[in-house]
């Protein structure tokens, strides 16, 4: 039997082009574990299913995959240390140094650049009045959200450092959503703070990198476990029709939303008594609203999940977010308490299949069986702790969630993203202007409030799905 050292020696004797092919062939012969592990070698890997879709869409819709964040930095900022820390973070995470190119046969591959490239522009606004400077900051933040980034060229991030006063700056980050998700924001800020405090040399690479995950996803989906899981999950949704596509296609709209605390607080208490989390309780109420709206005894709702089902993925920057479709059964006229128990089971079952990308699960050309996405976000809050500098978040343009989360945005109605904060539940709803109006979206929220209000008043009364 050949030893590992002997195998590596044989590989080294091969031409470089054949060396990586041999590694891939050997990896394909090994069983695919249930969780990602560090890949063998540092060569190119296939992109994830989501990256493939985003790449295809951004060719006709530039900047569709751009996300933006802005921070106000107040205090004696050492800009040299900040730029070194930014470069160090780019060097720590392979996801921020990847580009998507084709091989000799035109198949897309993710390649990791050896050296980080910090793309940063600086602007001095100290000569403006406070009002004029604030207006220019708002323009810069809006422009950042419209920055055309390019996964093929490797230009997946761009920074702006605005100087408003000797001790007041604004740092703006534009990032490509193919390599940066909501969770990555916390990872990035924590690493930036560590690099600023201790120097970039202290930023060791994470245990797992995003290309490790992309490589694993491709092999797992092609293996027996991924194939069997795909068959099982497709059977769950076999009877659910695809969501209808809006005749006009897709046009994005946003509006702020907030749930009324009275009925919602009481409803969440009822849910907690039945062992349901706030997300499960709100999801159950939304299911009732949609079932009545569609006149169906069951509904499918998509929920964005962090997708970091392996603990080692939590420290990596990358686009791991996945949409988990949850099928909720309201047949038989259950009480709200009974629906809560059904919802608990359905959510646990669905989240157990986060490994399956929605782009693969519903890959027959038809839209997925859900038109509404719902999330109660719980990303870890990681403050940017810079010595002597006070850090605050600046509001920016709303995110482009529907095109990120939906394989077919024209079949989407709305994506409702809520956050529990300051004693309330509020957030932003993104909707398709060709499929819904702001009143339609608000109606979903008031419908949730009404369902919870009635459930608290009469928890033993059977629910109806009649429109």
C-alpha positions as CSV (number, residue, x, y, z in Angstrom):
1,X,0.0,0.0,0.0
2,X,1.4,3.4,-1.0
3,X,2.2,5.7,1.9
4,X,1.0,9.3,2.1
5,X,4.5,10.5,1.6
6,X,4.9,8.3,-1.5
7,X,1.6,9.6,-2.9
8,X,2.7,13.2,-2.4
9,X,6.0,12.4,-4.1
10,X,4.3,10.9,-7.1
11,X,2.1,13.9,-7.3
12,X,5.1,16.2,-7.2
13,X,6.5,14.4,-10.2
14,X,3.5,15.2,-12.4
15,X,3.1,18.3,-14.5
16,X,1.2,21.0,-12.6
17,X,-2.0,20.7,-14.7
18,X,-2.2,16.9,-14.1
19,X,-1.2,17.3,-10.4
20,X,-4.5,19.0,-9.5
21,X,-6.5,16.6,-11.6
22,X,-5.0,13.7,-9.8
23,X,-5.8,15.2,-6.4
24,X,-9.4,15.7,-7.5
25,X,-9.7,12.1,-8.8
26,X,-8.3,10.8,-5.5
27,X,-10.7,13.0,-3.5
28,X,-13.6,11.7,-5.5
29,X,-12.8,8.1,-4.5
30,X,-12.9,8.9,-0.8
31,X,-16.2,8.8,1.1
32,X,-17.7,12.3,1.5
33,X,-18.2,13.2,5.2
34,X,-21.4,14.7,6.4
35,X,-19.5,18.0,7.3
36,X,-16.9,20.0,5.4
37,X,-13.3,19.4,6.1
38,X,-10.1,21.1,4.9
39,X,-9.6,20.2,1.2
40,X,-6.6,18.5,-0.2
41,X,-4.4,20.9,-2.0
42,X,-5.1,24.6,-2.8
43,X,-6.2,24.3,-6.4
44,X,-9.5,25.4,-7.9
45,X,-12.8,24.0,-6.8
46,X,-16.3,24.2,-8.3
47,X,-18.5,27.1,-7.2
48,X,-21.5,26.6,-5.0
49,X,-24.9,26.4,-6.5
50,X,-25.8,29.9,-5.2
51,X,-22.6,31.4,-6.7
52,X,-23.4,29.9,-10.1
53,X,-26.8,31.6,-10.0
54,X,-25.5,34.9,-8.9
55,X,-22.8,34.9,-11.6
56,X,-25.5,34.2,-14.2
57,X,-27.8,37.0,-13.0
58,X,-25.1,39.7,-12.6
59,X,-24.2,39.4,-16.3
60,X,-27.5,41.0,-17.1
61,X,-28.1,42.9,-13.8
62,X,-24.8,44.6,-12.7
63,X,-24.4,45.3,-9.0
64,X,-27.3,42.8,-8.2
65,X,-24.9,41.0,-5.9
66,X,-23.5,44.0,-4.1
67,X,-24.0,44.4,-0.3
68,X,-22.9,47.5,1.6
69,X,-22.1,48.4,5.2
70,X,-21.1,51.7,6.7
71,X,-19.4,52.5,10.1
72,X,-18.9,55.9,11.8
73,X,-15.5,56.0,13.6
74,X,-15.2,58.7,16.2
75,X,-11.8,59.2,18.0
76,X,-8.1,59.3,17.2
77,X,-8.1,56.8,14.4
78,X,-4.7,55.4,13.2
79,X,-5.5,55.1,9.5
80,X,-2.3,53.3,8.7
81,X,-3.1,50.6,11.3
82,X,-6.7,50.4,9.9
83,X,-5.5,49.8,6.3
84,X,-3.0,47.2,7.4
85,X,-5.8,45.5,9.4
86,X,-8.1,45.5,6.4
87,X,-5.4,44.0,4.2
88,X,-4.8,41.4,6.9
89,X,-8.5,40.4,7.0
90,X,-8.5,40.0,3.2
91,X,-5.4,37.8,3.5
92,X,-7.0,35.7,6.3
93,X,-10.1,34.7,4.4
94,X,-9.8,32.9,1.1
95,X,-13.4,33.8,0.2
96,X,-12.2,37.5,-0.1
97,X,-9.5,36.5,-2.5
98,X,-11.5,34.2,-4.9
99,X,-12.4,34.7,-8.5
100,X,-14.7,32.5,-10.6
101,X,-13.2,31.5,-14.0
102,X,-13.6,28.7,-16.5
103,X,-11.4,25.8,-17.1
104,X,-10.3,24.6,-20.6
105,X,-13.8,23.1,-21.1
106,X,-15.6,26.2,-19.9
107,X,-16.7,24.8,-16.6
108,X,-16.6,27.4,-13.8
109,X,-14.0,27.1,-11.1
110,X,-13.2,29.1,-8.0
111,X,-9.6,30.1,-7.7
112,X,-7.9,31.7,-4.8
113,X,-5.5,34.6,-5.4
114,X,-2.3,34.2,-3.3
115,X,-2.1,37.9,-2.2
116,X,-4.8,40.2,-1.0
117,X,-5.7,43.3,-2.9
118,X,-7.1,46.2,-0.8
119,X,-9.2,48.4,-3.1
120,X,-9.8,51.6,-1.2
121,X,-10.6,55.2,-2.1
122,X,-10.2,58.1,0.3
123,X,-12.1,61.4,0.5
124,X,-11.4,64.4,2.7
125,X,-14.7,66.1,3.6
126,X,-13.2,68.4,6.3
127,X,-13.8,71.5,4.2
128,X,-17.6,71.1,4.1
129,X,-20.2,72.2,6.6
130,X,-21.6,69.4,8.8
131,X,-24.8,69.3,6.8
132,X,-23.0,69.3,3.4
133,X,-20.6,66.6,4.7
134,X,-23.5,64.5,5.9
135,X,-25.1,64.8,2.5
136,X,-21.9,63.6,0.8
137,X,-21.6,60.7,3.2
138,X,-25.1,59.6,2.2
139,X,-24.2,59.8,-1.5
140,X,-21.1,57.8,-0.9
141,X,-23.0,55.1,1.0
142,X,-25.6,54.9,-1.7
143,X,-22.9,54.7,-4.4
144,X,-21.2,51.9,-2.5
145,X,-24.4,49.8,-2.6
146,X,-24.4,50.3,-6.4
147,X,-20.8,49.4,-6.9
148,X,-20.4,47.0,-9.8
149,X,-18.3,44.1,-8.3
150,X,-17.2,41.2,-10.4
151,X,-16.7,37.6,-9.3
152,X,-14.8,36.7,-12.4
153,X,-12.1,39.4,-12.0
154,X,-11.8,38.8,-8.3
155,X,-13.0,42.4,-7.5
156,X,-15.3,41.3,-4.7
157,X,-14.8,44.1,-2.2
158,X,-14.2,47.8,-2.3
159,X,-13.7,50.2,0.6
160,X,-14.2,53.9,1.1
161,X,-12.6,55.9,4.0
162,X,-14.2,59.3,4.4
163,X,-12.6,61.9,6.7
164,X,-15.1,64.3,8.1
165,X,-12.9,65.8,10.9
166,X,-9.5,65.0,12.5
167,X,-11.2,62.5,14.8
168,X,-14.3,61.6,12.8
169,X,-14.3,59.1,9.9
170,X,-16.7,56.9,8.0
171,X,-15.6,53.5,6.7
172,X,-17.8,52.0,3.9
173,X,-17.5,48.5,2.7
174,X,-19.0,47.1,-0.6
175,X,-18.9,43.3,-0.7
176,X,-20.0,40.7,-3.3
177,X,-22.8,38.6,-1.9
178,X,-21.3,35.5,-3.6
179,X,-18.6,35.6,-1.0
180,X,-20.0,37.6,1.9
181,X,-23.2,36.9,3.9
182,X,-24.9,38.5,6.9
183,X,-23.0,36.4,9.4
184,X,-19.7,37.3,7.7
185,X,-20.2,40.9,8.8
186,X,-19.6,39.9,12.4
187,X,-16.6,37.7,11.6
188,X,-15.1,40.5,9.5
189,X,-15.5,43.2,12.2
190,X,-14.1,40.9,14.9
191,X,-11.1,40.2,12.7
192,X,-10.7,43.8,11.8
193,X,-10.6,44.8,15.4
194,X,-8.1,42.1,16.3
195,X,-5.9,43.2,13.4
196,X,-6.1,46.8,14.4
197,X,-5.2,46.1,18.1
198,X,-2.6,43.4,17.7
199,X,-1.4,43.7,14.1
200,X,-2.3,41.7,11.0
201,X,0.4,39.1,11.8
202,X,-1.9,37.8,14.6
203,X,-4.7,36.9,12.2
204,X,-4.3,33.2,11.7
205,X,-6.4,31.5,8.9
206,X,-9.7,30.0,10.2
207,X,-10.0,26.2,10.6
208,X,-12.2,26.0,7.5
209,X,-12.2,28.3,4.5
210,X,-15.1,28.9,2.1
211,X,-13.5,27.0,-0.8
212,X,-13.3,24.0,1.6
213,X,-17.1,24.3,1.9
214,X,-17.6,24.8,-1.9
215,X,-15.5,21.7,-2.7
216,X,-17.4,19.7,-0.1
217,X,-20.8,20.8,-1.3
218,X,-20.0,19.7,-4.9
219,X,-18.8,16.3,-3.8
220,X,-21.5,15.7,-1.3
221,X,-24.3,16.5,-3.7
222,X,-22.8,14.1,-6.2
223,X,-22.3,11.3,-3.6
224,X,-24.9,8.8,-2.3
225,X,-25.8,10.7,0.8
226,X,-26.5,13.9,-1.1
227,X,-28.4,12.1,-3.8
228,X,-30.6,10.3,-1.3
229,X,-31.3,13.4,0.7
230,X,-32.3,15.2,-2.5
231,X,-34.8,12.5,-3.4
232,X,-36.3,12.5,0.0
233,X,-36.8,16.3,0.1
234,X,-38.2,16.5,-3.4
235,X,-40.8,13.9,-2.4
236,X,-41.9,16.2,0.5
237,X,-42.8,19.0,-2.0
238,X,-44.0,16.8,-4.9
239,X,-47.7,17.8,-4.4
240,X,-47.0,21.5,-4.0
241,X,-47.5,23.6,-7.2
242,X,-44.7,26.1,-8.1
243,X,-45.4,29.7,-7.2
244,X,-46.9,31.7,-10.0
245,X,-44.6,34.1,-11.9
246,X,-45.6,37.7,-12.0
247,X,-46.4,38.6,-15.7
248,X,-44.3,41.8,-15.4
249,X,-41.3,39.9,-14.0
250,X,-39.4,41.4,-11.0
251,X,-39.0,45.0,-9.7
252,X,-37.8,45.5,-6.2
253,X,-39.7,47.5,-3.6
254,X,-38.9,48.1,0.1
255,X,-40.9,49.2,3.1
256,X,-40.2,49.3,6.9
257,X,-42.5,47.0,8.9
258,X,-43.2,46.6,12.6
259,X,-45.4,44.2,14.6
260,X,-47.8,45.5,17.2
261,X,-46.5,44.5,20.6
262,X,-49.8,43.8,22.4
263,X,-51.1,40.8,20.4
264,X,-47.6,39.7,19.5
265,X,-46.3,39.6,23.1
266,X,-49.3,37.6,24.2
267,X,-49.0,35.3,21.2
268,X,-45.3,34.7,21.9
269,X,-46.1,33.8,25.5
270,X,-48.6,31.2,24.2
271,X,-46.0,29.8,21.8
272,X,-43.4,29.6,24.6
273,X,-45.8,27.7,26.8
274,X,-46.0,25.1,23.9
275,X,-42.2,24.9,23.5
276,X,-42.2,27.1,20.3
277,X,-39.6,29.7,19.7
278,X,-40.7,33.3,18.6
279,X,-39.7,32.4,15.1
280,X,-41.9,29.2,15.1
281,X,-44.9,31.1,16.6
282,X,-44.7,33.9,14.0
283,X,-44.2,31.4,11.2
284,X,-47.3,29.4,12.3
285,X,-49.4,32.6,12.3
286,X,-48.0,33.6,8.9
287,X,-48.9,30.1,7.6
288,X,-52.5,30.7,8.6
289,X,-52.6,34.0,6.8
290,X,-51.2,32.5,3.6
291,X,-53.4,29.4,3.8
292,X,-56.5,31.7,3.9
293,X,-55.1,33.9,1.2
294,X,-54.5,31.0,-1.1
295,X,-57.4,28.8,0.0
296,X,-55.1,25.9,0.7
297,X,-54.7,23.3,3.4
298,X,-51.0,23.5,3.4
299,X,-48.4,26.2,2.6
300,X,-44.7,26.3,1.9
301,X,-42.7,29.3,3.3
302,X,-39.0,29.8,2.7
303,X,-36.7,30.9,5.5
304,X,-33.1,32.0,5.1
305,X,-30.8,30.0,7.3
306,X,-27.2,30.8,8.2
307,X,-26.1,27.4,6.6
308,X,-23.2,27.1,9.1
309,X,-24.2,23.6,10.2
310,X,-20.6,22.8,11.1
311,X,-19.1,24.7,14.1
312,X,-15.9,25.3,12.2
313,X,-17.7,27.3,9.6
314,X,-18.7,29.9,12.1
315,X,-15.3,31.6,12.0
316,X,-15.1,31.9,8.2
317,X,-16.2,34.7,5.8
318,X,-18.2,33.4,2.9
319,X,-21.7,33.0,1.4
320,X,-23.1,30.1,3.4
321,X,-26.7,31.3,3.6
322,X,-29.3,28.9,2.3
323,X,-33.1,29.0,2.0
324,X,-34.9,26.3,3.8
325,X,-38.4,25.6,2.5
326,X,-40.8,24.7,5.3
327,X,-44.0,22.9,4.5
328,X,-46.8,23.5,7.1
329,X,-49.9,21.3,7.2
330,X,-53.1,23.0,8.4
331,X,-55.5,20.3,7.3
332,X,-58.1,18.9,9.7
333,X,-58.8,22.3,11.4
334,X,-56.1,22.2,14.1
335,X,-56.2,24.6,17.0
336,X,-53.4,27.1,17.1
337,X,-51.8,25.1,19.9
338,X,-51.8,22.0,17.6
339,X,-50.4,24.0,14.7
340,X,-47.6,25.2,17.0
341,X,-46.6,21.5,17.6
342,X,-46.8,20.8,13.9
343,X,-44.7,23.8,13.2
344,X,-42.0,22.8,15.7
345,X,-41.7,19.4,14.0
346,X,-41.7,20.9,10.5
347,X,-39.0,23.5,11.3
348,X,-36.8,20.9,13.0
349,X,-37.2,18.6,10.0
350,X,-36.5,21.3,7.5
351,X,-33.4,22.7,9.2
352,X,-32.0,19.3,9.3
353,X,-31.6,19.6,5.5
354,X,-29.6,22.8,5.3
355,X,-27.0,21.0,3.3
356,X,-29.3,21.0,0.2
357,X,-29.1,24.2,-1.8
358,X,-32.5,25.4,-2.9
359,X,-31.1,25.9,-6.4
360,X,-30.5,22.2,-6.5
361,X,-33.7,21.2,-4.7
362,X,-35.9,23.0,-7.2
363,X,-33.8,22.7,-10.3
364,X,-36.4,21.5,-12.9
365,X,-36.9,25.0,-14.4
366,X,-40.1,25.7,-12.5
367,X,-40.2,28.2,-9.6
368,X,-40.0,26.9,-6.0
369,X,-43.3,26.2,-4.3
370,X,-43.1,29.3,-2.1
371,X,-43.6,33.0,-2.9
372,X,-43.1,34.4,0.6
373,X,-39.9,34.3,2.6
374,X,-39.8,35.0,6.4
375,X,-36.9,35.4,8.8
376,X,-36.4,36.5,12.4
377,X,-32.7,37.4,12.2
378,X,-30.4,36.5,15.1
379,X,-26.9,37.2,13.7
380,X,-24.4,37.5,16.5
381,X,-23.8,41.2,17.4
382,X,-20.1,41.8,17.3
383,X,-19.1,45.4,18.1
384,X,-16.0,46.8,16.3
385,X,-13.8,47.3,19.3
386,X,-11.0,49.7,18.3
387,X,-8.9,51.2,21.1
388,X,-9.9,54.8,21.8
389,X,-12.4,54.9,18.9
390,X,-16.2,54.9,19.2
391,X,-17.9,52.8,16.5
392,X,-21.4,53.2,15.3
393,X,-23.5,51.7,12.4
394,X,-24.7,54.0,9.7
395,X,-28.0,53.2,7.9
396,X,-27.6,52.2,4.3
397,X,-29.8,51.2,1.4
398,X,-32.0,48.1,1.9
399,X,-30.4,44.8,1.0
400,X,-31.3,42.8,-2.1
401,X,-32.6,39.7,-0.5
402,X,-35.1,38.4,-3.0
403,X,-32.6,38.0,-5.8
404,X,-30.2,36.4,-3.3
405,X,-32.7,34.0,-1.7
406,X,-35.1,33.2,-4.6
407,X,-34.0,31.1,-7.6
408,X,-36.8,33.0,-9.5
409,X,-37.4,36.5,-8.2
410,X,-40.4,36.9,-10.6
411,X,-42.2,34.2,-8.6
412,X,-41.5,35.9,-5.3
413,X,-44.1,38.0,-3.5
414,X,-42.1,39.3,-0.5
415,X,-39.3,38.6,1.9
416,X,-40.1,39.8,5.4
417,X,-37.0,40.2,7.6
418,X,-37.6,41.0,11.3
419,X,-35.3,41.6,14.2
420,X,-36.0,41.6,17.9
421,X,-34.5,44.8,19.2
422,X,-35.2,47.5,21.9
423,X,-38.3,45.7,23.1
424,X,-39.9,45.5,19.7
425,X,-40.0,43.3,16.5
426,X,-39.4,45.3,13.3
427,X,-37.5,45.2,10.1
428,X,-37.8,45.6,6.4
429,X,-40.0,43.9,3.8
430,X,-38.7,43.6,0.3
431,X,-41.4,42.8,-2.2
432,X,-41.9,42.4,-6.0
433,X,-43.8,45.4,-7.3
434,X,-45.2,43.3,-10.1
435,X,-46.8,40.8,-7.6
436,X,-47.7,42.9,-4.6
437,X,-48.4,46.4,-3.3
438,X,-47.2,47.9,0.0
439,X,-50.8,47.3,1.3
440,X,-50.5,43.6,0.4
441,X,-47.3,43.3,2.4
442,X,-48.6,45.2,5.4
443,X,-51.7,42.9,5.2
444,X,-49.4,39.9,5.9
445,X,-48.2,41.6,9.1
446,X,-51.6,42.7,10.3
447,X,-52.8,39.2,9.5
448,X,-50.1,37.7,11.8
449,X,-51.2,40.1,14.6
450,X,-54.9,39.1,14.1
451,X,-54.2,35.4,14.1
452,X,-52.2,35.7,17.3
453,X,-54.8,37.9,18.9
454,X,-57.5,35.3,18.1
455,X,-55.3,32.4,19.2
456,X,-54.7,34.0,22.6
457,X,-58.4,34.7,23.1
458,X,-59.5,31.2,22.0
459,X,-56.5,28.8,21.9
460,X,-58.8,25.7,21.7
461,X,-60.8,26.9,18.7
462,X,-60.1,25.2,15.4
463,X,-58.4,27.2,12.7
464,X,-59.9,27.7,9.3
465,X,-58.1,28.0,6.0
466,X,-61.0,29.5,4.1
467,X,-60.2,32.8,2.4
